[in-house]
Each structure stands twice: as C-alpha cells, then as structure tokens.
Amino acid sequence: MSGTAFRFGAERSYPLPHAGPDPRFSESLVNSVAAVLVGYGYPRFAALEDWAALESALAAFLYNPQENDT
C-alpha cells in the first residue's frame, strides 16, 4: 500500500471480542461500505448474495468468531 506506514509490533485493534449483538453493525454500515467500494470503481451490488457476502466478510473482519462451548 503506497503511502501507508505500518508499525511493526503494534497491537492489533481488530478483530473485536464478540459479546453478542452490536448496534453499530447495521444495514446502514453494510450499505456505506458498499457505497465506498462502488465509489472506487467496483461493480454495484445487485444480487442479494453479494450483499450477504459483504455482510459476512465485514463480520469476519470485525469480530472474533464465537467460541464453541463443546
């Protein structure tokens, strides 16, 4: 990434602990991320499967998976 300096050894901020529903993770957030992608020249989201895939990818980036209690 040109122009982006990464600090080696810096503590990661993501993924966040997953403690249940997060009101910040909303349809509006997914729509905003989709709009940014379109603004950078990526294709518009038309199929419901594309929206679901974006929502899933955002959740995977933002949150630790829930631990299995088995």
Predicted model as a PDB file, atoms N, CA, C, CB and O in Angstrom, pLDDT in the B-factor column:
MODEL        1                                                                  
ATOM      1  N   MET A   1       0.843  -1.182   0.000  1.00 49.00           N  
ATOM      2  CA  MET A   1       0.000   0.000   0.000  1.00 49.00           C  
ATOM      3  C   MET A   1       0.882   1.236   0.000  1.00 49.00           C  
ATOM      4  CB  MET A   1      -0.956   0.003   1.215  1.00 49.00           C  
ATOM      5  O   MET A   1       1.565   1.532   0.980  1.00 49.00           O  
ATOM      6  N   SER A   2       0.856   1.914  -1.054  1.00 53.00           N  
ATOM      7  CA  SER A   2       1.691   3.091  -1.211  1.00 53.00           C  
ATOM      8  C   SER A   2       1.266   4.195  -0.252  1.00 53.00           C  
ATOM      9  CB  SER A   2       1.636   3.590  -2.647  1.00 53.00           C  
ATOM     10  O   SER A   2       0.079   4.500  -0.131  1.00 53.00           O  
ATOM     11  N   GLY A   3       2.228   4.784   0.420  1.00 54.00           N  
ATOM     12  CA  GLY A   3       1.956   5.898   1.300  1.00 54.00           C  
ATOM     13  C   GLY A   3       1.423   5.508   2.673  1.00 54.00           C  
ATOM     14  O   GLY A   3       1.084   6.377   3.476  1.00 54.00           O  
ATOM     15  N   THR A   4       1.348   4.227   2.943  1.00 58.00           N  
ATOM     16  CA  THR A   4       0.827   3.771   4.231  1.00 58.00           C  
ATOM     17  C   THR A   4       1.955   3.140   5.021  1.00 58.00           C  
ATOM     18  CB  THR A   4      -0.343   2.767   4.045  1.00 58.00           C  
ATOM     19  O   THR A   4       2.560   2.160   4.585  1.00 58.00           O  
ATOM     20  N   ALA A   5       2.233   3.703   6.180  1.00 61.00           N  
ATOM     21  CA  ALA A   5       3.288   3.152   7.031  1.00 61.00           C  
ATOM     22  C   ALA A   5       2.651   2.276   8.103  1.00 61.00           C  
ATOM     23  CB  ALA A   5       4.141   4.286   7.677  1.00 61.00           C  
ATOM     24  O   ALA A   5       1.733   2.704   8.802  1.00 61.00           O  
ATOM     25  N   PHE A   6       3.138   1.065   8.226  1.00 66.00           N  
ATOM     26  CA  PHE A   6       2.650   0.164   9.257  1.00 66.00           C  
ATOM     27  C   PHE A   6       3.681   0.088  10.367  1.00 66.00           C  
ATOM     28  CB  PHE A   6       2.352  -1.240   8.679  1.00 66.00           C  
ATOM     29  O   PHE A   6       4.882   0.024  10.105  1.00 66.00           O  
ATOM     30  N   ARG A   7       3.219   0.094  11.591  1.00 69.00           N  
ATOM     31  CA  ARG A   7       4.119  -0.032  12.734  1.00 69.00           C  
ATOM     32  C   ARG A   7       4.259  -1.507  13.063  1.00 69.00           C  
ATOM     33  CB  ARG A   7       3.598   0.774  13.968  1.00 69.00           C  
ATOM     34  O   ARG A   7       3.291  -2.164  13.446  1.00 69.00           O  
ATOM     35  N   PHE A   8       5.442  -2.007  12.916  1.00 76.00           N  
ATOM     36  CA  PHE A   8       5.679  -3.402  13.269  1.00 76.00           C  
ATOM     37  C   PHE A   8       5.649  -3.542  14.774  1.00 76.00           C  
ATOM     38  CB  PHE A   8       7.026  -3.904  12.700  1.00 76.00           C  
ATOM     39  O   PHE A   8       6.198  -2.706  15.492  1.00 76.00           O  
ATOM     40  N   GLY A   9       5.011  -4.590  15.252  1.00 76.00           N  
ATOM     41  CA  GLY A   9       4.907  -4.824  16.676  1.00 76.00           C  
ATOM     42  C   GLY A   9       3.750  -4.090  17.331  1.00 76.00           C  
ATOM     43  O   GLY A   9       3.537  -4.231  18.535  1.00 76.00           O  
ATOM     44  N   ALA A  10       2.998  -3.308  16.561  1.00 83.00           N  
ATOM     45  CA  ALA A  10       1.848  -2.604  17.124  1.00 83.00           C  
ATOM     46  C   ALA A  10       0.748  -3.614  17.436  1.00 83.00           C  
ATOM     47  CB  ALA A  10       1.330  -1.506  16.148  1.00 83.00           C  
ATOM     48  O   ALA A  10       0.545  -4.575  16.693  1.00 83.00           O  
ATOM     49  N   GLU A  11       0.045  -3.388  18.535  1.00 87.00           N  
ATOM     50  CA  GLU A  11      -1.040  -4.277  18.915  1.00 87.00           C  
ATOM     51  C   GLU A  11      -2.219  -4.086  17.968  1.00 87.00           C  
ATOM     52  CB  GLU A  11      -1.466  -4.027  20.374  1.00 87.00           C  
ATOM     53  O   GLU A  11      -2.592  -2.958  17.645  1.00 87.00           O  
ATOM     54  N   ARG A  12      -2.795  -5.186  17.534  1.00 85.00           N  
ATOM     55  CA  ARG A  12      -3.928  -5.125  16.612  1.00 85.00           C  
ATOM     56  C   ARG A  12      -5.171  -4.619  17.317  1.00 85.00           C  
ATOM     57  CB  ARG A  12      -4.196  -6.499  15.998  1.00 85.00           C  
ATOM     58  O   ARG A  12      -5.381  -4.892  18.499  1.00 85.00           O  
ATOM     59  N   SER A  13      -5.994  -3.882  16.587  1.00 89.00           N  
ATOM     60  CA  SER A  13      -7.273  -3.398  17.094  1.00 89.00           C  
ATOM     61  C   SER A  13      -8.428  -4.316  16.690  1.00 89.00           C  
ATOM     62  CB  SER A  13      -7.531  -1.985  16.590  1.00 89.00           C  
ATOM     63  O   SER A  13      -9.480  -4.322  17.329  1.00 89.00           O  
ATOM     64  N   TYR A  14      -8.221  -5.087  15.626  1.00 89.00           N  
ATOM     65  CA  TYR A  14      -9.257  -5.978  15.104  1.00 89.00           C  
ATOM     66  C   TYR A  14      -8.686  -7.371  14.990  1.00 89.00           C  
ATOM     67  CB  TYR A  14      -9.789  -5.490  13.732  1.00 89.00           C  
ATOM     68  O   TYR A  14      -7.487  -7.517  14.754  1.00 89.00           O  
ATOM     69  N   PRO A  15      -9.489  -8.388  15.148  1.00 91.00           N  
ATOM     70  CA  PRO A  15     -10.923  -8.400  15.377  1.00 91.00           C  
ATOM     71  C   PRO A  15     -11.270  -8.058  16.815  1.00 91.00           C  
ATOM     72  CB  PRO A  15     -11.494  -9.747  15.018  1.00 91.00           C  
ATOM     73  O   PRO A  15     -10.465  -8.238  17.729  1.00 91.00           O  
ATOM     74  N   LEU A  16     -12.490  -7.559  16.993  1.00 90.00           N  
ATOM     75  CA  LEU A  16     -13.013  -7.204  18.302  1.00 90.00           C  
ATOM     76  C   LEU A  16     -13.565  -8.446  18.995  1.00 90.00           C  
ATOM     77  CB  LEU A  16     -14.102  -6.120  18.178  1.00 90.00           C  
ATOM     78  O   LEU A  16     -13.964  -9.398  18.324  1.00 90.00           O  
ATOM     79  N   PRO A  17     -13.593  -8.451  20.321  1.00 88.00           N  
ATOM     80  CA  PRO A  17     -14.260  -9.555  21.009  1.00 88.00           C  
ATOM     81  C   PRO A  17     -15.740  -9.561  20.632  1.00 88.00           C  
ATOM     82  CB  PRO A  17     -14.083  -9.439  22.553  1.00 88.00           C  
ATOM     83  O   PRO A  17     -16.359  -8.505  20.499  1.00 88.00           O  
ATOM     84  N   HIS A  18     -16.288 -10.736  20.464  1.00 82.00           N  
ATOM     85  CA  HIS A  18     -17.699 -10.847  20.080  1.00 82.00           C  
ATOM     86  C   HIS A  18     -18.511 -11.200  21.306  1.00 82.00           C  
ATOM     87  CB  HIS A  18     -17.904 -11.909  18.960  1.00 82.00           C  
ATOM     88  O   HIS A  18     -18.463 -12.330  21.792  1.00 82.00           O  
ATOM     89  N   ALA A  19     -19.259 -10.226  21.806  1.00 79.00           N  
ATOM     90  CA  ALA A  19     -20.027 -10.442  23.027  1.00 79.00           C  
ATOM     91  C   ALA A  19     -21.521 -10.359  22.770  1.00 79.00           C  
ATOM     92  CB  ALA A  19     -19.628  -9.432  24.084  1.00 79.00           C  
ATOM     93  O   ALA A  19     -22.291 -10.083  23.691  1.00 79.00           O  
ATOM     94  N   GLY A  20     -21.935 -10.588  21.557  1.00 84.00           N  
ATOM     95  CA  GLY A  20     -23.361 -10.530  21.249  1.00 84.00           C  
ATOM     96  C   GLY A  20     -23.655  -9.447  20.231  1.00 84.00           C  
ATOM     97  O   GLY A  20     -22.740  -8.897  19.619  1.00 84.00           O  
ATOM     98  N   PRO A  21     -24.925  -9.143  20.050  1.00 90.00           N  
ATOM     99  CA  PRO A  21     -25.310  -8.150  19.035  1.00 90.00           C  
ATOM    100  C   PRO A  21     -24.632  -6.798  19.263  1.00 90.00           C  
ATOM    101  CB  PRO A  21     -26.827  -7.967  19.031  1.00 90.00           C  
ATOM    102  O   PRO A  21     -24.495  -6.341  20.398  1.00 90.00           O  
ATOM    103  N   ASP A  22     -24.218  -6.181  18.185  1.00 91.00           N  
ATOM    104  CA  ASP A  22     -23.566  -4.875  18.230  1.00 91.00           C  
ATOM    105  C   ASP A  22     -24.412  -3.911  17.406  1.00 91.00           C  
ATOM    106  CB  ASP A  22     -22.086  -4.946  17.690  1.00 91.00           C  
ATOM    107  O   ASP A  22     -24.524  -4.087  16.193  1.00 91.00           O  
ATOM    108  N   PRO A  23     -25.008  -2.899  18.027  1.00 93.00           N  
ATOM    109  CA  PRO A  23     -25.877  -1.983  17.287  1.00 93.00           C  
ATOM    110  C   PRO A  23     -25.152  -1.192  16.192  1.00 93.00           C  
ATOM    111  CB  PRO A  23     -26.520  -1.024  18.246  1.00 93.00           C  
ATOM    112  O   PRO A  23     -25.792  -0.655  15.289  1.00 93.00           O  
ATOM    113  N   ARG A  24     -23.836  -1.120  16.271  1.00 93.00           N  
ATOM    114  CA  ARG A  24     -23.087  -0.413  15.222  1.00 93.00           C  
ATOM    115  C   ARG A  24     -23.057  -1.208  13.932  1.00 93.00           C  
ATOM    116  CB  ARG A  24     -21.661  -0.127  15.683  1.00 93.00           C  
ATOM    117  O   ARG A  24     -22.933  -0.638  12.848  1.00 93.00           O  
ATOM    118  N   PHE A  25     -23.173  -2.545  14.046  1.00 94.00           N  
ATOM    119  CA  PHE A  25     -23.148  -3.395  12.859  1.00 94.00           C  
ATOM    120  C   PHE A  25     -24.570  -3.471  12.319  1.00 94.00           C  
ATOM    121  CB  PHE A  25     -22.580  -4.828  13.183  1.00 94.00           C  
ATOM    122  O   PHE A  25     -25.386  -4.268  12.782  1.00 94.00           O  
ATOM    123  N   SER A  26     -24.849  -2.637  11.342  1.00 95.00           N  
ATOM    124  CA  SER A  26     -26.209  -2.474  10.852  1.00 95.00           C  
ATOM    125  C   SER A  26     -26.241  -2.534   9.327  1.00 95.00           C  
ATOM    126  CB  SER A  26     -26.803  -1.148  11.348  1.00 95.00           C  
ATOM    127  O   SER A  26     -25.209  -2.563   8.656  1.00 95.00           O  
ATOM    128  N   GLU A  27     -27.466  -2.552   8.814  1.00 95.00           N  
ATOM    129  CA  GLU A  27     -27.646  -2.498   7.366  1.00 95.00           C  
ATOM    130  C   GLU A  27     -27.033  -1.222   6.807  1.00 95.00           C  
ATOM    131  CB  GLU A  27     -29.140  -2.582   6.998  1.00 95.00           C  
ATOM    132  O   GLU A  27     -26.494  -1.213   5.700  1.00 95.00           O  
ATOM    133  N   SER A  28     -27.119  -0.150   7.578  1.00 96.00           N  
ATOM    134  CA  SER A  28     -26.547   1.126   7.158  1.00 96.00           C  
ATOM    135  C   SER A  28     -25.026   1.027   6.999  1.00 96.00           C  
ATOM    136  CB  SER A  28     -26.902   2.222   8.170  1.00 96.00           C  
ATOM    137  O   SER A  28     -24.468   1.586   6.054  1.00 96.00           O  
ATOM    138  N   LEU A  29     -24.356   0.325   7.910  1.00 97.00           N  
ATOM    139  CA  LEU A  29     -22.910   0.137   7.797  1.00 97.00           C  
ATOM    140  C   LEU A  29     -22.572  -0.622   6.523  1.00 97.00           C  
ATOM    141  CB  LEU A  29     -22.362  -0.612   9.025  1.00 97.00           C  
ATOM    142  O   LEU A  29     -21.673  -0.230   5.780  1.00 97.00           O  
ATOM    143  N   VAL A  30     -23.293  -1.705   6.272  1.00 96.00           N  
ATOM    144  CA  VAL A  30     -23.039  -2.510   5.071  1.00 96.00           C  
ATOM    145  C   VAL A  30     -23.291  -1.662   3.821  1.00 96.00           C  
ATOM    146  CB  VAL A  30     -23.938  -3.787   5.056  1.00 96.00           C  
ATOM    147  O   VAL A  30     -22.511  -1.718   2.871  1.00 96.00           O  
ATOM    148  N   ASN A  31     -24.370  -0.881   3.817  1.00 97.00           N  
ATOM    149  CA  ASN A  31     -24.658  -0.004   2.673  1.00 97.00           C  
ATOM    150  C   ASN A  31     -23.554   1.028   2.473  1.00 97.00           C  
ATOM    151  CB  ASN A  31     -26.003   0.705   2.869  1.00 97.00           C  
ATOM    152  O   ASN A  31     -23.179   1.320   1.337  1.00 97.00           O  
ATOM    153  N   SER A  32     -23.035   1.580   3.559  1.00 97.00           N  
ATOM    154  CA  SER A  32     -21.961   2.580   3.455  1.00 97.00           C  
ATOM    155  C   SER A  32     -20.690   1.975   2.880  1.00 97.00           C  
ATOM    156  CB  SER A  32     -21.666   3.192   4.826  1.00 97.00           C  
ATOM    157  O   SER A  32     -20.041   2.588   2.032  1.00 97.00           O  
ATOM    158  N   VAL A  33     -20.327   0.783   3.330  1.00 98.00           N  
ATOM    159  CA  VAL A  33     -19.133   0.116   2.799  1.00 98.00           C  
ATOM    160  C   VAL A  33     -19.332  -0.197   1.316  1.00 98.00           C  
ATOM    161  CB  VAL A  33     -18.828  -1.188   3.595  1.00 98.00           C  
ATOM    162  O   VAL A  33     -18.418  -0.018   0.511  1.00 98.00           O  
ATOM    163  N   ALA A  34     -20.530  -0.663   0.959  1.00 97.00           N  
ATOM    164  CA  ALA A  34     -20.817  -0.938  -0.458  1.00 97.00           C  
ATOM    165  C   ALA A  34     -20.683   0.337  -1.289  1.00 97.00           C  
ATOM    166  CB  ALA A  34     -22.239  -1.534  -0.623  1.00 97.00           C  
ATOM    167  O   ALA A  34     -20.139   0.299  -2.393  1.00 97.00           O  
ATOM    168  N   ALA A  35     -21.170   1.461  -0.774  1.00 97.00           N  
ATOM    169  CA  ALA A  35     -21.077   2.729  -1.494  1.00 97.00           C  
ATOM    170  C   ALA A  35     -19.624   3.156  -1.689  1.00 97.00           C  
ATOM    171  CB  ALA A  35     -21.845   3.817  -0.748  1.00 97.00           C  
ATOM    172  O   ALA A  35     -19.268   3.683  -2.743  1.00 97.00           O  
ATOM    173  N   VAL A  36     -18.792   2.933  -0.688  1.00 98.00           N  
ATOM    174  CA  VAL A  36     -17.367   3.259  -0.823  1.00 98.00           C  
ATOM    175  C   VAL A  36     -16.736   2.400  -1.913  1.00 98.00           C  
ATOM    176  CB  VAL A  36     -16.624   3.054   0.523  1.00 98.00           C  
ATOM    177  O   VAL A  36     -15.974   2.906  -2.737  1.00 98.00           O  
ATOM    178  N   LEU A  37     -17.045   1.114  -1.926  1.00 98.00           N  
ATOM    179  CA  LEU A  37     -16.493   0.232  -2.953  1.00 98.00           C  
ATOM    180  C   LEU A  37     -16.918   0.681  -4.350  1.00 98.00           C  
ATOM    181  CB  LEU A  37     -16.935  -1.216  -2.708  1.00 98.00           C  
ATOM    182  O   LEU A  37     -16.097   0.723  -5.266  1.00 98.00           O  
ATOM    183  N   VAL A  38     -18.192   1.015  -4.515  1.00 97.00           N  
ATOM    184  CA  VAL A  38     -18.688   1.494  -5.809  1.00 97.00           C  
ATOM    185  C   VAL A  38     -17.990   2.802  -6.178  1.00 97.00           C  
ATOM    186  CB  VAL A  38     -20.231   1.694  -5.770  1.00 97.00           C  
ATOM    187  O   VAL A  38     -17.647   3.017  -7.341  1.00 97.00           O  
ATOM    188  N   GLY A  39     -17.779   3.668  -5.197  1.00 98.00           N  
ATOM    189  CA  GLY A  39     -17.081   4.930  -5.446  1.00 98.00           C  
ATOM    190  C   GLY A  39     -15.653   4.740  -5.945  1.00 98.00           C  
ATOM    191  O   GLY A  39     -15.110   5.603  -6.634  1.00 98.00           O  
ATOM    192  N   TYR A  40     -15.047   3.604  -5.596  1.00 98.00           N  
ATOM    193  CA  TYR A  40     -13.701   3.285  -6.061  1.00 98.00           C  
ATOM    194  C   TYR A  40     -13.718   2.502  -7.363  1.00 98.00           C  
ATOM    195  CB  TYR A  40     -12.956   2.501  -5.003  1.00 98.00           C  
ATOM    196  O   TYR A  40     -12.674   2.036  -7.821  1.00 98.00           O  
ATOM    197  N   GLY A  41     -14.886   2.352  -7.960  1.00 98.00           N  
ATOM    198  CA  GLY A  41     -14.969   1.740  -9.281  1.00 98.00           C  
ATOM    199  C   GLY A  41     -15.340   0.264  -9.287  1.00 98.00           C  
ATOM    200  O   GLY A  41     -15.368  -0.357 -10.349  1.00 98.00           O  
ATOM    201  N   TYR A  42     -15.623  -0.307  -8.123  1.00 98.00           N  
ATOM    202  CA  TYR A  42     -16.066  -1.695  -8.094  1.00 98.00           C  
ATOM    203  C   TYR A  42     -17.518  -1.753  -8.550  1.00 98.00           C  
ATOM    204  CB  TYR A  42     -15.902  -2.310  -6.672  1.00 98.00           C  
ATOM    205  O   TYR A  42     -18.235  -0.756  -8.454  1.00 98.00           O  
ATOM    206  N   PRO A  43     -17.964  -2.917  -9.048  1.00 97.00           N  
ATOM    207  CA  PRO A  43     -19.344  -3.015  -9.545  1.00 97.00           C  
ATOM    208  C   PRO A  43     -20.374  -2.796  -8.431  1.00 97.00           C  
ATOM    209  CB  PRO A  43     -19.570  -4.383 -10.196  1.00 97.00           C  
ATOM    210  O   PRO A  43     -20.124  -3.076  -7.259  1.00 97.00           O  
ATOM    211  N   ARG A  44     -21.532  -2.290  -8.840  1.00 95.00           N  
ATOM    212  CA  ARG A  44     -22.648  -2.109  -7.902  1.00 95.00           C  
ATOM    213  C   ARG A  44     -23.122  -3.459  -7.387  1.00 95.00           C  
ATOM    214  CB  ARG A  44     -23.818  -1.351  -8.575  1.00 95.00           C  
ATOM    215  O   ARG A  44     -22.994  -4.474  -8.070  1.00 95.00           O  
ATOM    216  N   PHE A  45     -23.663  -3.462  -6.194  1.00 93.00           N  
ATOM    217  CA  PHE A  45     -24.206  -4.673  -5.586  1.00 93.00           C  
ATOM    218  C   PHE A  45     -25.649  -4.831  -6.064  1.00 93.00           C  
ATOM    219  CB  PHE A  45     -24.127  -4.613  -4.013  1.00 93.00           C  
ATOM    220  O   PHE A  45     -26.492  -3.976  -5.791  1.00 93.00           O  
ATOM    221  N   ALA A  46     -25.933  -5.917  -6.772  1.00 92.00           N  
ATOM    222  CA  ALA A  46     -27.273  -6.127  -7.292  1.00 92.00           C  
ATOM    223  C   ALA A  46     -27.921  -7.362  -6.675  1.00 92.00           C  
ATOM    224  CB  ALA A  46     -27.236  -6.257  -8.805  1.00 92.00           C  
ATOM    225  O   ALA A  46     -29.083  -7.319  -6.270  1.00 92.00           O  
ATOM    226  N   ALA A  47     -27.182  -8.449  -6.604  1.00 96.00           N  
ATOM    227  CA  ALA A  47     -27.730  -9.713  -6.111  1.00 96.00           C  
ATOM    228  C   ALA A  47     -27.726  -9.750  -4.591  1.00 96.00           C  
ATOM    229  CB  ALA A  47     -26.935 -10.897  -6.667  1.00 96.00           C  
ATOM    230  O   ALA A  47     -26.802  -9.251  -3.950  1.00 96.00           O  
ATOM    231  N   LEU A  48     -28.755 -10.339  -4.026  1.00 96.00           N  
ATOM    232  CA  LEU A  48     -28.817 -10.493  -2.569  1.00 96.00           C  
ATOM    233  C   LEU A  48     -27.621 -11.270  -2.034  1.00 96.00           C  
ATOM    234  CB  LEU A  48     -30.110 -11.194  -2.166  1.00 96.00           C  
ATOM    235  O   LEU A  48     -27.164 -11.028  -0.917  1.00 96.00           O  
ATOM    236  N   GLU A  49     -27.124 -12.192  -2.827  1.00 97.00           N  
ATOM    237  CA  GLU A  49     -25.959 -12.982  -2.412  1.00 97.00           C  
ATOM    238  C   GLU A  49     -24.722 -12.104  -2.249  1.00 97.00           C  
ATOM    239  CB  GLU A  49     -25.679 -14.095  -3.429  1.00 97.00           C  
ATOM    240  O   GLU A  49     -23.878 -12.371  -1.393  1.00 97.00           O  
ATOM    241  N   ASP A  50     -24.609 -11.051  -3.072  1.00 96.00           N  
ATOM    242  CA  ASP A  50     -23.478 -10.120  -2.942  1.00 96.00           C  
ATOM    243  C   ASP A  50     -23.567  -9.345  -1.626  1.00 96.00           C  
ATOM    244  CB  ASP A  50     -23.441  -9.137  -4.138  1.00 96.00           C  
ATOM    245  O   ASP A  50     -22.557  -9.156  -0.948  1.00 96.00           O  
ATOM    246  N   TRP A  51     -24.781  -8.893  -1.262  1.00 96.00           N  
ATOM    247  CA  TRP A  51     -24.978  -8.180  -0.003  1.00 96.00           C  
ATOM    248  C   TRP A  51     -24.660  -9.090   1.172  1.00 96.00           C  
ATOM    249  CB  TRP A  51     -26.417  -7.652   0.105  1.00 96.00           C  
ATOM    250  O   TRP A  51     -24.010  -8.675   2.132  1.00 96.00           O  
ATOM    251  N   ALA A  52     -25.122 -10.330   1.090  1.00 96.00           N  
ATOM    252  CA  ALA A  52     -24.870 -11.288   2.176  1.00 96.00           C  
ATOM    253  C   ALA A  52     -23.382 -11.569   2.310  1.00 96.00           C  
ATOM    254  CB  ALA A  52     -25.635 -12.601   1.930  1.00 96.00           C  
ATOM    255  O   ALA A  52     -22.869 -11.672   3.424  1.00 96.00           O  
ATOM    256  N   ALA A  53     -22.686 -11.693   1.187  1.00 97.00           N  
ATOM    257  CA  ALA A  53     -21.245 -11.961   1.221  1.00 97.00           C  
ATOM    258  C   ALA A  53     -20.485 -10.780   1.828  1.00 97.00           C  
ATOM    259  CB  ALA A  53     -20.719 -12.256  -0.199  1.00 97.00           C  
ATOM    260  O   ALA A  53     -19.542 -10.981   2.593  1.00 97.00           O  
ATOM    261  N   LEU A  54     -20.890  -9.547   1.493  1.00 97.00           N  
ATOM    262  CA  LEU A  54     -20.234  -8.365   2.068  1.00 97.00           C  
ATOM    263  C   LEU A  54     -20.474  -8.308   3.570  1.00 97.00           C  
ATOM    264  CB  LEU A  54     -20.748  -7.070   1.394  1.00 97.00           C  
ATOM    265  O   LEU A  54     -19.550  -8.042   4.338  1.00 97.00           O  
ATOM    266  N   GLU A  55     -21.704  -8.554   3.990  1.00 96.00           N  
ATOM    267  CA  GLU A  55     -22.023  -8.546   5.423  1.00 96.00           C  
ATOM    268  C   GLU A  55     -21.210  -9.604   6.160  1.00 96.00           C  
ATOM    269  CB  GLU A  55     -23.531  -8.785   5.645  1.00 96.00           C  
ATOM    270  O   GLU A  55     -20.705  -9.349   7.253  1.00 96.00           O  
ATOM    271  N   SER A  56     -21.085 -10.769   5.577  1.00 95.00           N  
ATOM    272  CA  SER A  56     -20.314 -11.853   6.185  1.00 95.00           C  
ATOM    273  C   SER A  56     -18.825 -11.496   6.276  1.00 95.00           C  
ATOM    274  CB  SER A  56     -20.498 -13.148   5.380  1.00 95.00           C  
ATOM    275  O   SER A  56     -18.179 -11.763   7.289  1.00 95.00           O  
ATOM    276  N   ALA A  57     -18.292 -10.896   5.220  1.00 95.00           N  
ATOM    277  CA  ALA A  57     -16.883 -10.509   5.212  1.00 95.00           C  
ATOM    278  C   ALA A  57     -16.599  -9.431   6.256  1.00 95.00           C  
ATOM    279  CB  ALA A  57     -16.475 -10.013   3.822  1.00 95.00           C  
ATOM    280  O   ALA A  57     -15.570  -9.476   6.929  1.00 95.00           O  
ATOM    281  N   LEU A  58     -17.501  -8.466   6.393  1.00 95.00           N  
ATOM    282  CA  LEU A  58     -17.329  -7.422   7.406  1.00 95.00           C  
ATOM    283  C   LEU A  58     -17.365  -8.010   8.810  1.00 95.00           C  
ATOM    284  CB  LEU A  58     -18.413  -6.349   7.260  1.00 95.00           C  
ATOM    285  O   LEU A  58     -16.550  -7.658   9.663  1.00 95.00           O  
ATOM    286  N   ALA A  59     -18.311  -8.903   9.041  1.00 93.00           N  
ATOM    287  CA  ALA A  59     -18.409  -9.533  10.354  1.00 93.00           C  
ATOM    288  C   ALA A  59     -17.156 -10.335  10.665  1.00 93.00           C  
ATOM    289  CB  ALA A  59     -19.643 -10.433  10.427  1.00 93.00           C  
ATOM    290  O   ALA A  59     -16.674 -10.314  11.798  1.00 93.00           O  
ATOM    291  N   ALA A  60     -16.623 -11.041   9.676  1.00 92.00           N  
ATOM    292  CA  ALA A  60     -15.413 -11.835   9.881  1.00 92.00           C  
ATOM    293  C   ALA A  60     -14.218 -10.944  10.199  1.00 92.00           C  
ATOM    294  CB  ALA A  60     -15.118 -12.686   8.646  1.00 92.00           C  
ATOM    295  O   ALA A  60     -13.368 -11.322  11.005  1.00 92.00           O  
ATOM    296  N   PHE A  61     -14.138  -9.766   9.578  1.00 93.00           N  
ATOM    297  CA  PHE A  61     -13.040  -8.847   9.853  1.00 93.00           C  
ATOM    298  C   PHE A  61     -13.181  -8.195  11.229  1.00 93.00           C  
ATOM    299  CB  PHE A  61     -12.972  -7.775   8.772  1.00 93.00           C  
ATOM    300  O   PHE A  61     -12.204  -8.055  11.964  1.00 93.00           O  
ATOM    301  N   LEU A  62     -14.414  -7.796  11.567  1.00 94.00           N  
ATOM    302  CA  LEU A  62     -14.636  -7.017  12.778  1.00 94.00           C  
ATOM    303  C   LEU A  62     -14.622  -7.817  14.071  1.00 94.00           C  
ATOM    304  CB  LEU A  62     -15.922  -6.319  12.670  1.00 94.00           C  
ATOM    305  O   LEU A  62     -14.173  -7.317  15.102  1.00 94.00           O  
ATOM    306  N   TYR A  63     -15.107  -9.054  14.029  1.00 93.00           N  
ATOM    307  CA  TYR A  63     -15.350  -9.785  15.268  1.00 93.00           C  
ATOM    308  C   TYR A  63     -14.656 -11.136  15.300  1.00 93.00           C  
ATOM    309  CB  TYR A  63     -16.825  -9.976  15.467  1.00 93.00           C  
ATOM    310  O   TYR A  63     -14.549 -11.828  14.288  1.00 93.00           O  
ATOM    311  N   ASN A  64     -14.184 -11.495  16.498  1.00 84.00           N  
ATOM    312  CA  ASN A  64     -13.703 -12.854  16.712  1.00 84.00           C  
ATOM    313  C   ASN A  64     -14.883 -13.797  16.580  1.00 84.00           C  
ATOM    314  CB  ASN A  64     -13.014 -13.007  18.105  1.00 84.00           C  
ATOM    315  O   ASN A  64     -15.993 -13.444  16.979  1.00 84.00           O  
ATOM    316  N   PRO A  65     -14.678 -14.975  16.036  1.00 72.00           N  
ATOM    317  CA  PRO A  65     -15.788 -15.933  15.992  1.00 72.00           C  
ATOM    318  C   PRO A  65     -16.168 -16.358  17.399  1.00 72.00           C  
ATOM    319  CB  PRO A  65     -15.417 -17.166  15.144  1.00 72.00           C  
ATOM    320  O   PRO A  65     -15.324 -16.397  18.294  1.00 72.00           O  
ATOM    321  N   GLN A  66     -17.427 -16.673  17.588  1.00 61.00           N  
ATOM    322  CA  GLN A  66     -17.881 -17.147  18.891  1.00 61.00           C  
ATOM    323  C   GLN A  66     -17.218 -18.498  19.180  1.00 61.00           C  
ATOM    324  CB  GLN A  66     -19.442 -17.266  18.933  1.00 61.00           C  
ATOM    325  O   GLN A  66     -17.097 -19.352  18.302  1.00 61.00           O  
ATOM    326  N   GLU A  67     -16.800 -18.660  20.414  1.00 56.00           N  
ATOM    327  CA  GLU A  67     -16.174 -19.924  20.823  1.00 56.00           C  
ATOM    328  C   GLU A  67     -17.234 -21.010  20.881  1.00 56.00           C  
ATOM    329  CB  GLU A  67     -15.461 -19.781  22.201  1.00 56.00           C  
ATOM    330  O   GLU A  67     -18.378 -20.760  21.262  1.00 56.00           O  
ATOM    331  N   ASN A  68     -16.848 -22.199  20.505  1.00 49.00           N  
ATOM    332  CA  ASN A  68     -17.736 -23.337  20.584  1.00 49.00           C  
ATOM    333  C   ASN A  68     -17.678 -23.886  22.000  1.00 49.00           C  
ATOM    334  CB  ASN A  68     -17.357 -24.422  19.541  1.00 49.00           C  
ATOM    335  O   ASN A  68     -16.590 -24.207  22.479  1.00 49.00           O  
ATOM    336  N   ASP A  69     -18.800 -24.005  22.683  1.00 45.00           N  
ATOM    337  CA  ASP A  69     -18.837 -24.450  24.080  1.00 45.00           C  
ATOM    338  C   ASP A  69     -18.952 -25.968  24.219  1.00 45.00           C  
ATOM    339  CB  ASP A  69     -19.995 -23.791  24.795  1.00 45.00           C  
ATOM    340  O   ASP A  69     -19.553 -26.450  25.179  1.00 45.00           O  
ATOM    341  N   THR A  70     -18.397 -26.716  23.298  1.00 44.00           N  
ATOM    342  CA  THR A  70     -18.490 -28.171  23.377  1.00 44.00           C  
ATOM    343  C   THR A  70     -17.237 -28.771  23.944  1.00 44.00           C  
ATOM    344  CB  THR A  70     -18.767 -28.760  22.021  1.00 44.00           C  
ATOM    345  O   THR A  70     -17.145 -29.991  24.081  1.00 44.00           O  
TER     346      THR A  70                                                      
ENDMDL                                                                          
END                                                                             
